[in-house]
Amino acid sequence: MKQSTALLSDDGTQIYVSCPPIYKDVVKGIPGRKWNPYARYWELPHTDEAVSKLRLIPNCSIDAKLAAPDVITQEDTIAEGIEPLLPMPVKVKPYAHQIEAYNMGIQIPAMAILHEQGCGKSLTAVAIAGRRYMDGETTKLLVVAPLAVLPVWAREFEECSTIPYSVTVLEGGTKKRRDALMNERLTMGLQVMVINYESVWRLEDELHTWAPDMIIADESQRIKTPGSRQSKAMHKLGKTAKYRLALTGTPVNNSPSDLFSQYKYLEPTLFPNSFYAFRGRYAIMGGYGGHQVVQSQHLDELANKAHSIAHRVTKAQALDLPEQVNQTMYCELEPKAAKVYKQLKDEAIAEIGSQEQVTAPFVVTKLIRLSQIAGGFITPDDGEPQPISNAKLKATKETAEDLISAGKKVVVFARFRPEIEALCS
């Protein structure tokens, strides 16, 4: 599917829009629009309404010179001087948009935090969960996230939360995760379990037995496919938890139908319970056999319903954000690779300790060998590199997919050729 674009004319009076046919009904709903059959783009009057409508088109590249209210936000920017309705149990000073989202999140049982990447969704979620613990509403929190993001949640609680808590990150094989979940001991404070989406359906029975009071679905676009095992498991778990959050900066990647499964977990009564009923309301089918979405419809209704329980912020609106946010992603080596890594590290330490004088090249060589294993490959002294782990590769691909689906451009730096070749395959 080609990229949708919206460009401002040189005189500032017109907007030139190019988009796939599936979104043409969005443009046709804008007063004054006109199709240019020679240039093959739409010509629209430059109005706030026009830009607001264009923002309903997923991942539309909108000219930075265009400015209009975001249709899924109450205001152009976050109000200054906003105060939390109840004290936020966090160590760091929150931004205004985080306070606004927190105020909404502590008043309703289910909420989507639709903040663009880098706007601090997880801190807001930690604050909401902490407040519910302080108010006696929850003692067990389940966080479901992509594999590469799992370690981030332990650090978020450590750096931000002021309540007593314990965090268990369920990693390793299915048996190891199951044992960690079922053998969890009751502790003082909020019990937090962190698990990846792919493991939810495998441990569905155990998670139901653990019975979380609250669930956070981080990067909830991972359950946009209603028929997938992980989506079905999240739908069932969502029904058992009293409080639910969905965190994502890209709720819609391909079509408005992406919202159905995420909201079925979040608040199943908001939209039709059947995907086909949802699609029948908000999409027009056609193409071969009538199985292809050729147009969307009733998008204003869809947006109003979806954002009745959502807080939306873009970086442009969160004016008090720093210009750049650096984030370190972590992953865990598989048992076999971890064993080889530890063995090589122990041997290197023993060799260094046995020498009276250690040269820099010797140390660097050992560090390079360890870096190669961490990157997923091991190179015998007389052979070709052999794959030993895909942990780092999988985490990189997951992160890149999320960024690309959000319309971002991604540059990946790698240190060794086998890593580059694996990333390109």
Secondary structure, 3 states (H helix, E strand, C coil): CCCCEEEECCCCCEEEEECCHHHHHHHHCCCCCEEECCCCEEEEECCHHHHHHHCCCCCCEECCCCCCCCCCCCCCCCCCCCCCCCCCCECCCCCHHHHHHHHHHCCCCEEEEEECCCCCHHHHHHHHHHHHHHCCCCCEEEEEECHHHHHHHHHHHHHHECCCEEEEECCCCHHHHHHHHHCCCCCCCEEEEEEEHHHHCCCHHHHHHHCCCEEEEECHHHHCCCCCHHHHHHHHHHHHCCEEEEECCCCCCCCCCHHHHHHHHHCCCCCCCCHHHHHHHHEEEECHHHCEEEEECCHHHHHHHHHHHEEEECCCCCCCCCCCCCCCCCCCCCHHHHHHHHHHHHHHHHHHHHCCCCCHHHHHHHHHHHHHHHCCEECCCCCCCEECCCHHHHHHHHHHHHHHHCCCCCCCCCCCHHHHHHHHC
